[in-house]
Amino acid sequence: MEEIELQIGQIRTLQSGQTDETLRPVKFKGEVLGSRETYTGDNDTRGITDTLYKTEDGRLIVHTEDWSRWQGEPSYY
């Protein structure tokens, strides 16, 4: 098992190029069991990435990234 750190919250890039974020780290010991990525925007500019983890004590965690490459649109974790 390895130490895994995930980000939870949202981040968005403003028109000025600055970022507005509410991310916070979540750490646990575990392993990646698998992941999948689905593209939802034109030219692969939006998508969802789901990753399944198994923790040291046997719990399952799904981390979802709902991301966008469009300026001003937030990405959620």
PyMOL Python script that loads the backbone (N, CA, C, O; Angstrom):
from pymol import cmd

cmd.read_pdbstr("""\
ATOM      1  N   MET A   1       0.842  -1.179   0.000  1.00  0.00           N
ATOM      2  CA  MET A   1       0.000   0.000   0.000  1.00  0.00           C
ATOM      3  C   MET A   1       0.894   1.251   0.000  1.00  0.00           C
ATOM      4  O   MET A   1       1.959   1.279   0.616  1.00  0.00           O
ATOM      5  N   GLU A   2       0.435   2.253  -0.692  1.00  0.00           N
ATOM      6  CA  GLU A   2       1.191   3.493  -0.784  1.00  0.00           C
ATOM      7  C   GLU A   2       0.382   4.654  -0.213  1.00  0.00           C
ATOM      8  O   GLU A   2      -0.842   4.577  -0.100  1.00  0.00           O
ATOM      9  N   GLU A   3       1.074   5.719   0.142  1.00  0.00           N
ATOM     10  CA  GLU A   3       0.415   6.946   0.611  1.00  0.00           C
ATOM     11  C   GLU A   3      -0.165   7.664  -0.608  1.00  0.00           C
ATOM     12  O   GLU A   3       0.560   7.982  -1.551  1.00  0.00           O
ATOM     13  N   ILE A   4      -1.472   7.916  -0.583  1.00  0.00           N
ATOM     14  CA  ILE A   4      -2.159   8.575  -1.689  1.00  0.00           C
ATOM     15  C   ILE A   4      -2.706   9.905  -1.189  1.00  0.00           C
ATOM     16  O   ILE A   4      -3.272   9.982  -0.099  1.00  0.00           O
ATOM     17  N   GLU A   5      -2.535  10.947  -1.990  1.00  0.00           N
ATOM     18  CA  GLU A   5      -3.093  12.260  -1.664  1.00  0.00           C
ATOM     19  C   GLU A   5      -3.960  12.719  -2.828  1.00  0.00           C
ATOM     20  O   GLU A   5      -3.492  12.828  -3.961  1.00  0.00           O
ATOM     21  N   LEU A   6      -5.221  12.985  -2.537  1.00  0.00           N
ATOM     22  CA  LEU A   6      -6.174  13.473  -3.534  1.00  0.00           C
ATOM     23  C   LEU A   6      -6.589  14.887  -3.178  1.00  0.00           C
ATOM     24  O   LEU A   6      -6.531  15.284  -2.014  1.00  0.00           O
ATOM     25  N   GLN A   7      -7.005  15.640  -4.172  1.00  0.00           N
ATOM     26  CA  GLN A   7      -7.529  16.979  -3.949  1.00  0.00           C
ATOM     27  C   GLN A   7      -9.057  16.932  -4.027  1.00  0.00           C
ATOM     28  O   GLN A   7      -9.620  16.304  -4.924  1.00  0.00           O
ATOM     29  N   ILE A   8      -9.719  17.599  -3.086  1.00  0.00           N
ATOM     30  CA  ILE A   8     -11.171  17.679  -3.036  1.00  0.00           C
ATOM     31  C   ILE A   8     -11.549  19.159  -3.075  1.00  0.00           C
ATOM     32  O   ILE A   8     -10.958  19.971  -2.362  1.00  0.00           O
ATOM     33  N   GLY A   9     -12.532  19.511  -3.907  1.00  0.00           N
ATOM     34  CA  GLY A   9     -12.977  20.901  -4.004  1.00  0.00           C
ATOM     35  C   GLY A   9     -13.167  21.303  -5.449  1.00  0.00           C
ATOM     36  O   GLY A   9     -13.535  20.482  -6.289  1.00  0.00           O
ATOM     37  N   GLN A  10     -12.915  22.571  -5.737  1.00  0.00           N
ATOM     38  CA  GLN A  10     -13.029  23.049  -7.112  1.00  0.00           C
ATOM     39  C   GLN A  10     -11.934  24.053  -7.419  1.00  0.00           C
ATOM     40  O   GLN A  10     -11.376  24.688  -6.524  1.00  0.00           O
ATOM     41  N   ILE A  11     -11.641  24.183  -8.708  1.00  0.00           N
ATOM     42  CA  ILE A  11     -10.671  25.157  -9.181  1.00  0.00           C
ATOM     43  C   ILE A  11     -11.175  25.706 -10.505  1.00  0.00           C
ATOM     44  O   ILE A  11     -11.735  24.977 -11.323  1.00  0.00           O
ATOM     45  N   ARG A  12     -10.968  26.999 -10.704  1.00  0.00           N
ATOM     46  CA  ARG A  12     -11.348  27.603 -11.979  1.00  0.00           C
ATOM     47  C   ARG A  12     -10.362  28.690 -12.314  1.00  0.00           C
ATOM     48  O   ARG A  12      -9.862  29.389 -11.432  1.00  0.00           O
ATOM     49  N   THR A  13     -10.084  28.831 -13.602  1.00  0.00           N
ATOM     50  CA  THR A  13      -9.172  29.854 -14.086  1.00  0.00           C
ATOM     51  C   THR A  13      -9.985  31.065 -14.523  1.00  0.00           C
ATOM     52  O   THR A  13     -10.899  30.947 -15.340  1.00  0.00           O
ATOM     53  N   LEU A  14      -9.653  32.213 -13.981  1.00  0.00           N
ATOM     54  CA  LEU A  14     -10.364  33.440 -14.301  1.00  0.00           C
ATOM     55  C   LEU A  14      -9.824  34.041 -15.593  1.00  0.00           C
ATOM     56  O   LEU A  14      -8.759  33.644 -16.067  1.00  0.00           O
ATOM     57  N   GLN A  15     -10.547  34.989 -16.158  1.00  0.00           N
ATOM     58  CA  GLN A  15     -10.115  35.621 -17.400  1.00  0.00           C
ATOM     59  C   GLN A  15      -8.763  36.300 -17.251  1.00  0.00           C
ATOM     60  O   GLN A  15      -8.019  36.425 -18.224  1.00  0.00           O
ATOM     61  N   SER A  16      -8.443  36.735 -16.051  1.00  0.00           N
ATOM     62  CA  SER A  16      -7.154  37.385 -15.792  1.00  0.00           C
ATOM     63  C   SER A  16      -5.995  36.388 -15.776  1.00  0.00           C
ATOM     64  O   SER A  16      -4.829  36.783 -15.751  1.00  0.00           O
ATOM     65  N   GLY A  17      -6.327  35.082 -15.792  1.00  0.00           N
ATOM     66  CA  GLY A  17      -5.298  34.050 -15.712  1.00  0.00           C
ATOM     67  C   GLY A  17      -5.062  33.542 -14.301  1.00  0.00           C
ATOM     68  O   GLY A  17      -4.395  32.525 -14.107  1.00  0.00           O
ATOM     69  N   GLN A  18      -5.608  34.249 -13.310  1.00  0.00           N
ATOM     70  CA  GLN A  18      -5.500  33.793 -11.923  1.00  0.00           C
ATOM     71  C   GLN A  18      -6.445  32.623 -11.700  1.00  0.00           C
ATOM     72  O   GLN A  18      -7.378  32.406 -12.473  1.00  0.00           O
ATOM     73  N   THR A  19      -6.193  31.873 -10.635  1.00  0.00           N
ATOM     74  CA  THR A  19      -7.072  30.757 -10.307  1.00  0.00           C
ATOM     75  C   THR A  19      -7.824  31.032  -9.018  1.00  0.00           C
ATOM     76  O   THR A  19      -7.304  31.655  -8.093  1.00  0.00           O
ATOM     77  N   ASP A  20      -9.049  30.555  -8.980  1.00  0.00           N
ATOM     78  CA  ASP A  20      -9.909  30.616  -7.806  1.00  0.00           C
ATOM     79  C   ASP A  20     -10.124  29.170  -7.390  1.00  0.00           C
ATOM     80  O   ASP A  20     -10.689  28.384  -8.150  1.00  0.00           O
ATOM     81  N   GLU A  21      -9.677  28.812  -6.191  1.00  0.00           N
ATOM     82  CA  GLU A  21      -9.775  27.412  -5.802  1.00  0.00           C
ATOM     83  C   GLU A  21     -10.192  27.223  -4.357  1.00  0.00           C
ATOM     84  O   GLU A  21      -9.945  28.070  -3.498  1.00  0.00           O
ATOM     85  N   THR A  22     -10.835  26.084  -4.111  1.00  0.00           N
ATOM     86  CA  THR A  22     -11.227  25.679  -2.760  1.00  0.00           C
ATOM     87  C   THR A  22     -10.723  24.266  -2.491  1.00  0.00           C
ATOM     88  O   THR A  22     -11.370  23.498  -1.779  1.00  0.00           O
ATOM     89  N   LEU A  23      -9.581  23.928  -3.053  1.00  0.00           N
ATOM     90  CA  LEU A  23      -9.050  22.574  -2.930  1.00  0.00           C
ATOM     91  C   LEU A  23      -8.488  22.319  -1.542  1.00  0.00           C
ATOM     92  O   LEU A  23      -7.914  23.204  -0.908  1.00  0.00           O
ATOM     93  N   ARG A  24      -8.669  21.082  -1.088  1.00  0.00           N
ATOM     94  CA  ARG A  24      -8.039  20.644   0.151  1.00  0.00           C
ATOM     95  C   ARG A  24      -7.575  19.207  -0.039  1.00  0.00           C
ATOM     96  O   ARG A  24      -8.235  18.435  -0.735  1.00  0.00           O
ATOM     97  N   PRO A  25      -6.460  18.836   0.564  1.00  0.00           N
ATOM     98  CA  PRO A  25      -5.928  17.491   0.380  1.00  0.00           C
ATOM     99  C   PRO A  25      -6.615  16.466   1.286  1.00  0.00           C
ATOM    100  O   PRO A  25      -7.010  16.775   2.410  1.00  0.00           O
ATOM    101  N   VAL A  26      -6.746  15.248   0.774  1.00  0.00           N
ATOM    102  CA  VAL A  26      -7.210  14.099   1.550  1.00  0.00           C
ATOM    103  C   VAL A  26      -6.159  13.009   1.360  1.00  0.00           C
ATOM    104  O   VAL A  26      -5.838  12.645   0.229  1.00  0.00           O
ATOM    105  N   LYS A  27      -5.617  12.483   2.474  1.00  0.00           N
ATOM    106  CA  LYS A  27      -4.552  11.482   2.416  1.00  0.00           C
ATOM    107  C   LYS A  27      -5.020  10.172   3.027  1.00  0.00           C
ATOM    108  O   LYS A  27      -5.768  10.152   4.005  1.00  0.00           O
ATOM    109  N   PHE A  28      -4.563   9.076   2.428  1.00  0.00           N
ATOM    110  CA  PHE A  28      -4.839   7.753   2.978  1.00  0.00           C
ATOM    111  C   PHE A  28      -3.844   6.766   2.382  1.00  0.00           C
ATOM    112  O   PHE A  28      -3.196   7.056   1.376  1.00  0.00           O
ATOM    113  N   LYS A  29      -3.729   5.590   3.013  1.00  0.00           N
ATOM    114  CA  LYS A  29      -2.892   4.527   2.469  1.00  0.00           C
ATOM    115  C   LYS A  29      -3.798   3.590   1.683  1.00  0.00           C
ATOM    116  O   LYS A  29      -4.841   3.157   2.172  1.00  0.00           O
ATOM    117  N   GLY A  30      -3.382   3.286   0.460  1.00  0.00           N
ATOM    118  CA  GLY A  30      -4.209   2.421  -0.358  1.00  0.00           C
ATOM    119  C   GLY A  30      -3.555   2.128  -1.690  1.00  0.00           C
ATOM    120  O   GLY A  30      -2.356   2.331  -1.879  1.00  0.00           O
ATOM    121  N   GLU A  31      -4.383   1.639  -2.617  1.00  0.00           N
ATOM    122  CA  GLU A  31      -3.913   1.311  -3.952  1.00  0.00           C
ATOM    123  C   GLU A  31      -4.991   1.617  -4.971  1.00  0.00           C
ATOM    124  O   GLU A  31      -6.181   1.592  -4.659  1.00  0.00           O
ATOM    125  N   VAL A  32      -4.565   1.905  -6.191  1.00  0.00           N
ATOM    126  CA  VAL A  32      -5.500   2.161  -7.290  1.00  0.00           C
ATOM    127  C   VAL A  32      -5.953   0.820  -7.848  1.00  0.00           C
ATOM    128  O   VAL A  32      -5.134  -0.030  -8.197  1.00  0.00           O
ATOM    129  N   LEU A  33      -7.277   0.639  -7.930  1.00  0.00           N
ATOM    130  CA  LEU A  33      -7.821  -0.575  -8.527  1.00  0.00           C
ATOM    131  C   LEU A  33      -8.131  -0.386 -10.007  1.00  0.00           C
ATOM    132  O   LEU A  33      -8.093  -1.344 -10.779  1.00  0.00           O
ATOM    133  N   GLY A  34      -8.438   0.846 -10.404  1.00  0.00           N
ATOM    134  CA  GLY A  34      -8.737   1.111 -11.808  1.00  0.00           C
ATOM    135  C   GLY A  34      -9.248   2.521 -11.998  1.00  0.00           C
ATOM    136  O   GLY A  34      -9.573   3.214 -11.034  1.00  0.00           O
ATOM    137  N   SER A  35      -9.316   2.942 -13.258  1.00  0.00           N
ATOM    138  CA  SER A  35      -9.868   4.260 -13.554  1.00  0.00           C
ATOM    139  C   SER A  35     -10.457   4.253 -14.953  1.00  0.00           C
ATOM    140  O   SER A  35     -10.152   3.387 -15.772  1.00  0.00           O
ATOM    141  N   ARG A  36     -11.317   5.247 -15.211  1.00  0.00           N
ATOM    142  CA  ARG A  36     -11.890   5.424 -16.541  1.00  0.00           C
ATOM    143  C   ARG A  36     -12.043   6.907 -16.810  1.00  0.00           C
ATOM    144  O   ARG A  36     -12.204   7.709 -15.891  1.00  0.00           O
ATOM    145  N   GLU A  37     -11.990   7.257 -18.088  1.00  0.00           N
ATOM    146  CA  GLU A  37     -12.123   8.655 -18.474  1.00  0.00           C
ATOM    147  C   GLU A  37     -13.164   8.751 -19.584  1.00  0.00           C
ATOM    148  O   GLU A  37     -13.141   7.983 -20.546  1.00  0.00           O
ATOM    149  N   THR A  38     -14.075   9.708 -19.430  1.00  0.00           N
ATOM    150  CA  THR A  38     -15.125   9.956 -20.413  1.00  0.00           C
ATOM    151  C   THR A  38     -15.011  11.402 -20.862  1.00  0.00           C
ATOM    152  O   THR A  38     -14.968  12.310 -20.033  1.00  0.00           O
ATOM    153  N   TYR A  39     -14.961  11.620 -22.171  1.00  0.00           N
ATOM    154  CA  TYR A  39     -14.892  12.978 -22.713  1.00  0.00           C
ATOM    155  C   TYR A  39     -16.304  13.445 -23.036  1.00  0.00           C
ATOM    156  O   TYR A  39     -17.093  12.705 -23.624  1.00  0.00           O
ATOM    157  N   THR A  40     -16.622  14.693 -22.643  1.00  0.00           N
ATOM    158  CA  THR A  40     -17.978  15.201 -22.818  1.00  0.00           C
ATOM    159  C   THR A  40     -18.048  16.474 -23.640  1.00  0.00           C
ATOM    160  O   THR A  40     -19.150  16.937 -23.936  1.00  0.00           O
ATOM    161  N   GLY A  41     -16.937  17.052 -24.018  1.00  0.00           N
ATOM    162  CA  GLY A  41     -16.946  18.316 -24.750  1.00  0.00           C
ATOM    163  C   GLY A  41     -16.393  18.163 -26.150  1.00  0.00           C
ATOM    164  O   GLY A  41     -15.785  17.147 -26.486  1.00  0.00           O
ATOM    165  N   ASP A  42     -16.609  19.180 -26.960  1.00  0.00           N
ATOM    166  CA  ASP A  42     -16.019  19.203 -28.296  1.00  0.00           C
ATOM    167  C   ASP A  42     -14.501  19.194 -28.180  1.00  0.00           C
ATOM    168  O   ASP A  42     -13.936  19.870 -27.320  1.00  0.00           O
ATOM    169  N   ASN A  43     -13.851  18.441 -29.030  1.00  0.00           N
ATOM    170  CA  ASN A  43     -12.379  18.379 -29.061  1.00  0.00           C
ATOM    171  C   ASN A  43     -11.788  17.974 -27.717  1.00  0.00           C
ATOM    172  O   ASN A  43     -10.689  18.403 -27.364  1.00  0.00           O
ATOM    173  N   ASP A  44     -12.514  17.149 -26.968  1.00  0.00           N
ATOM    174  CA  ASP A  44     -12.016  16.648 -25.671  1.00  0.00           C
ATOM    175  C   ASP A  44     -11.679  17.764 -24.698  1.00  0.00           C
ATOM    176  O   ASP A  44     -10.681  17.677 -23.982  1.00  0.00           O
ATOM    177  N   THR A  45     -12.494  18.811 -24.659  1.00  0.00           N
ATOM    178  CA  THR A  45     -12.242  19.952 -23.780  1.00  0.00           C
ATOM    179  C   THR A  45     -12.910  19.828 -22.422  1.00  0.00           C
ATOM    180  O   THR A  45     -12.651  20.636 -21.530  1.00  0.00           O
ATOM    181  N   ARG A  46     -13.764  18.831 -22.251  1.00  0.00           N
ATOM    182  CA  ARG A  46     -14.406  18.562 -20.967  1.00  0.00           C
ATOM    183  C   ARG A  46     -14.434  17.053 -20.758  1.00  0.00           C
ATOM    184  O   ARG A  46     -14.428  16.277 -21.714  1.00  0.00           O
ATOM    185  N   GLY A  47     -14.466  16.657 -19.497  1.00  0.00           N
ATOM    186  CA  GLY A  47     -14.527  15.221 -19.250  1.00  0.00           C
ATOM    187  C   GLY A  47     -14.705  14.890 -17.791  1.00  0.00           C
ATOM    188  O   GLY A  47     -14.730  15.761 -16.922  1.00  0.00           O
ATOM    189  N   ILE A  48     -14.830  13.596 -17.553  1.00  0.00           N
ATOM    190  CA  ILE A  48     -14.974  13.063 -16.200  1.00  0.00           C
ATOM    191  C   ILE A  48     -13.997  11.905 -16.068  1.00  0.00           C
ATOM    192  O   ILE A  48     -13.963  11.002 -16.904  1.00  0.00           O
ATOM    193  N   THR A  49     -13.207  11.946 -15.006  1.00  0.00           N
ATOM    194  CA  THR A  49     -12.277  10.864 -14.704  1.00  0.00           C
ATOM    195  C   THR A  49     -12.653  10.290 -13.345  1.00  0.00           C
ATOM    196  O   THR A  49     -12.662  11.003 -12.342  1.00  0.00           O
ATOM    197  N   ASP A  50     -12.963   8.996 -13.318  1.00  0.00           N
ATOM    198  CA  ASP A  50     -13.280   8.291 -12.070  1.00  0.00           C
ATOM    199  C   ASP A  50     -12.142   7.322 -11.765  1.00  0.00           C
ATOM    200  O   ASP A  50     -11.707   6.570 -12.638  1.00  0.00           O
ATOM    201  N   THR A  51     -11.662   7.345 -10.519  1.00  0.00           N
ATOM    202  CA  THR A  51     -10.610   6.435 -10.085  1.00  0.00           C
ATOM    203  C   THR A  51     -11.083   5.710  -8.831  1.00  0.00           C
ATOM    204  O   THR A  51     -11.562   6.335  -7.885  1.00  0.00           O
ATOM    205  N   LEU A  52     -10.945   4.381  -8.832  1.00  0.00           N
ATOM    206  CA  LEU A  52     -11.359   3.552  -7.704  1.00  0.00           C
ATOM    207  C   LEU A  52     -10.130   3.152  -6.892  1.00  0.00           C
ATOM    208  O   LEU A  52      -9.157   2.629  -7.434  1.00  0.00           O
ATOM    209  N   TYR A  53     -10.189   3.405  -5.594  1.00  0.00           N
ATOM    210  CA  TYR A  53      -9.105   3.079  -4.676  1.00  0.00           C
ATOM    211  C   TYR A  53      -9.602   2.085  -3.629  1.00  0.00           C
ATOM    212  O   TYR A  53     -10.779   2.076  -3.271  1.00  0.00           O
ATOM    213  N   LYS A  54      -8.684   1.252  -3.147  1.00  0.00           N
ATOM    214  CA  LYS A  54      -8.949   0.380  -2.001  1.00  0.00           C
ATOM    215  C   LYS A  54      -8.007   0.818  -0.897  1.00  0.00           C
ATOM    216  O   LYS A  54      -6.792   0.869  -1.087  1.00  0.00           O
ATOM    217  N   THR A  55      -8.582   1.140   0.276  1.00  0.00           N
ATOM    218  CA  THR A  55      -7.769   1.616   1.388  1.00  0.00           C
ATOM    219  C   THR A  55      -7.132   0.451   2.132  1.00  0.00           C
ATOM    220  O   THR A  55      -7.473  -0.713   1.919  1.00  0.00           O
ATOM    221  N   GLU A  56      -6.212   0.794   2.998  1.00  0.00           N
ATOM    222  CA  GLU A  56      -5.493  -0.197   3.796  1.00  0.00           C
ATOM    223  C   GLU A  56      -6.442  -1.084   4.607  1.00  0.00           C
ATOM    224  O   GLU A  56      -6.178  -2.273   4.790  1.00  0.00           O
ATOM    225  N   ASP A  57      -7.552  -0.505   5.095  1.00  0.00           N
ATOM    226  CA  ASP A  57      -8.503  -1.278   5.906  1.00  0.00           C
ATOM    227  C   ASP A  57      -9.648  -1.886   5.080  1.00  0.00           C
ATOM    228  O   ASP A  57     -10.623  -2.378   5.649  1.00  0.00           O
ATOM    229  N   GLY A  58      -9.535  -1.856   3.738  1.00  0.00           N
ATOM    230  CA  GLY A  58     -10.495  -2.530   2.882  1.00  0.00           C
ATOM    231  C   GLY A  58     -11.638  -1.685   2.344  1.00  0.00           C
ATOM    232  O   GLY A  58     -12.448  -2.176   1.558  1.00  0.00           O
ATOM    233  N   ARG A  59     -11.719  -0.416   2.757  1.00  0.00           N
ATOM    234  CA  ARG A  59     -12.789   0.443   2.229  1.00  0.00           C
ATOM    235  C   ARG A  59     -12.500   0.810   0.779  1.00  0.00           C
ATOM    236  O   ARG A  59     -11.349   0.815   0.345  1.00  0.00           O
ATOM    237  N   LEU A  60     -13.566   1.118   0.035  1.00  0.00           N
ATOM    238  CA  LEU A  60     -13.431   1.559  -1.345  1.00  0.00           C
ATOM    239  C   LEU A  60     -13.729   3.045  -1.431  1.00  0.00           C
ATOM    240  O   LEU A  60     -14.667   3.536  -0.802  1.00  0.00           O
ATOM    241  N   ILE A  61     -12.929   3.761  -2.211  1.00  0.00           N
ATOM    242  CA  ILE A  61     -13.113   5.200  -2.416  1.00  0.00           C
ATOM    243  C   ILE A  61     -13.144   5.448  -3.918  1.00  0.00           C
ATOM    244  O   ILE A  61     -12.285   4.963  -4.654  1.00  0.00           O
ATOM    245  N   VAL A  62     -14.145   6.208  -4.367  1.00  0.00           N
ATOM    246  CA  VAL A  62     -14.185   6.647  -5.756  1.00  0.00           C
ATOM    247  C   VAL A  62     -13.894   8.147  -5.772  1.00  0.00           C
ATOM    248  O   VAL A  62     -14.597   8.933  -5.137  1.00  0.00           O
ATOM    249  N   HIS A  63     -12.866   8.524  -6.492  1.00  0.00           N
ATOM    250  CA  HIS A  63     -12.514   9.937  -6.651  1.00  0.00           C
ATOM    251  C   HIS A  63     -12.921  10.341  -8.053  1.00  0.00           C
ATOM    252  O   HIS A  63     -12.468   9.746  -9.030  1.00  0.00           O
ATOM    253  N   THR A  64     -13.783  11.361  -8.160  1.00  0.00           N
ATOM    254  CA  THR A  64     -14.285  11.823  -9.444  1.00  0.00           C
ATOM    255  C   THR A  64     -13.738  13.204  -9.751  1.00  0.00           C
ATOM    256  O   THR A  64     -13.813  14.111  -8.922  1.00  0.00           O
ATOM    257  N   GLU A  65     -13.193  13.356 -10.936  1.00  0.00           N
ATOM    258  CA  GLU A  65     -12.735  14.650 -11.440  1.00  0.00           C
ATOM    259  C   GLU A  65     -13.649  15.026 -12.596  1.00  0.00           C
ATOM    260  O   GLU A  65     -13.636  14.373 -13.640  1.00  0.00           O
ATOM    261  N   ASP A  66     -14.434  16.066 -12.415  1.00  0.00           N
ATOM    262  CA  ASP A  66     -15.295  16.603 -13.469  1.00  0.00           C
ATOM    263  C   ASP A  66     -14.589  17.853 -13.965  1.00  0.00           C
ATOM    264  O   ASP A  66     -14.721  18.921 -13.368  1.00  0.00           O
ATOM    265  N   TRP A  67     -13.834  17.723 -15.063  1.00  0.00           N
ATOM    266  CA  TRP A  67     -12.902  18.766 -15.441  1.00  0.00           C
ATOM    267  C   TRP A  67     -13.299  19.467 -16.741  1.00  0.00           C
ATOM    268  O   TRP A  67     -14.023  18.925 -17.576  1.00  0.00           O
ATOM    269  N   SER A  68     -12.795  20.691 -16.875  1.00  0.00           N
ATOM    270  CA  SER A  68     -13.008  21.496 -18.066  1.00  0.00           C
ATOM    271  C   SER A  68     -11.724  22.244 -18.390  1.00  0.00           C
ATOM    272  O   SER A  68     -11.021  22.707 -17.493  1.00  0.00           O
ATOM    273  N   ARG A  69     -11.427  22.356 -19.665  1.00  0.00           N
ATOM    274  CA  ARG A  69     -10.271  23.143 -20.105  1.00  0.00           C
ATOM    275  C   ARG A  69     -10.694  24.541 -20.551  1.00  0.00           C
ATOM    276  O   ARG A  69      -9.875  25.308 -21.057  1.00  0.00           O
ATOM    277  N   TRP A  70     -11.976  24.872 -20.362  1.00  0.00           N
ATOM    278  CA  TRP A  70     -12.494  26.178 -20.760  1.00  0.00           C
ATOM    279  C   TRP A  70     -12.243  27.200 -19.662  1.00  0.00           C
ATOM    280  O   TRP A  70     -12.521  26.938 -18.491  1.00  0.00           O
ATOM    281  N   GLN A  71     -11.720  28.358 -20.032  1.00  0.00           N
ATOM    282  CA  GLN A  71     -11.461  29.435 -19.079  1.00  0.00           C
ATOM    283  C   GLN A  71     -12.771  29.877 -18.455  1.00  0.00           C
ATOM    284  O   GLN A  71     -13.752  30.111 -19.161  1.00  0.00           O
ATOM    285  N   GLY A  72     -12.792  29.994 -17.137  1.00  0.00           N
ATOM    286  CA  GLY A  72     -13.980  30.424 -16.412  1.00  0.00           C
ATOM    287  C   GLY A  72     -14.875  29.286 -15.964  1.00  0.00           C
ATOM    288  O   GLY A  72     -15.696  29.476 -15.067  1.00  0.00           O
ATOM    289  N   GLU A  73     -14.745  28.104 -16.562  1.00  0.00           N
ATOM    290  CA  GLU A  73     -15.533  26.947 -16.113  1.00  0.00           C
ATOM    291  C   GLU A  73     -14.767  26.216 -15.031  1.00  0.00           C
ATOM    292  O   GLU A  73     -13.580  25.933 -15.194  1.00  0.00           O
ATOM    293  N   PRO A  74     -15.431  25.908 -13.927  1.00  0.00           N
ATOM    294  CA  PRO A  74     -14.727  25.221 -12.839  1.00  0.00           C
ATOM    295  C   PRO A  74     -14.538  23.739 -13.129  1.00  0.00           C
ATOM    296  O   PRO A  74     -15.284  23.135 -13.899  1.00  0.00           O
ATOM    297  N   SER A  75     -13.529  23.175 -12.497  1.00  0.00           N
ATOM    298  CA  SER A  75     -13.312  21.729 -12.451  1.00  0.00           C
ATOM    299  C   SER A  75     -13.568  21.319 -11.017  1.00  0.00           C
ATOM    300  O   SER A  75     -13.126  21.983 -10.079  1.00  0.00           O
ATOM    301  N   TYR A  76     -14.297  20.201 -10.852  1.00  0.00           N
ATOM    302  CA  TYR A  76     -14.671  19.721  -9.524  1.00  0.00           C
ATOM    303  C   TYR A  76     -13.966  18.422  -9.228  1.00  0.00           C
ATOM    304  O   TYR A  76     -13.813  17.567 -10.100  1.00  0.00           O
ATOM    305  N   TYR A  77     -13.532  18.280  -7.967  1.00  0.00           N
ATOM    306  CA  TYR A  77     -12.839  17.073  -7.523  1.00  0.00           C
ATOM    307  C   TYR A  77     -13.509  16.538  -6.279  1.00  0.00           C
ATOM    308  O   TYR A  77     -13.080  15.520  -5.736  1.00  0.00           O
TER     309      TYR A  77
END
""", "prot")
cmd.dss("prot")
cmd.show_as("cartoon", "prot")
cmd.util.cbc("prot")
cmd.orient("prot")
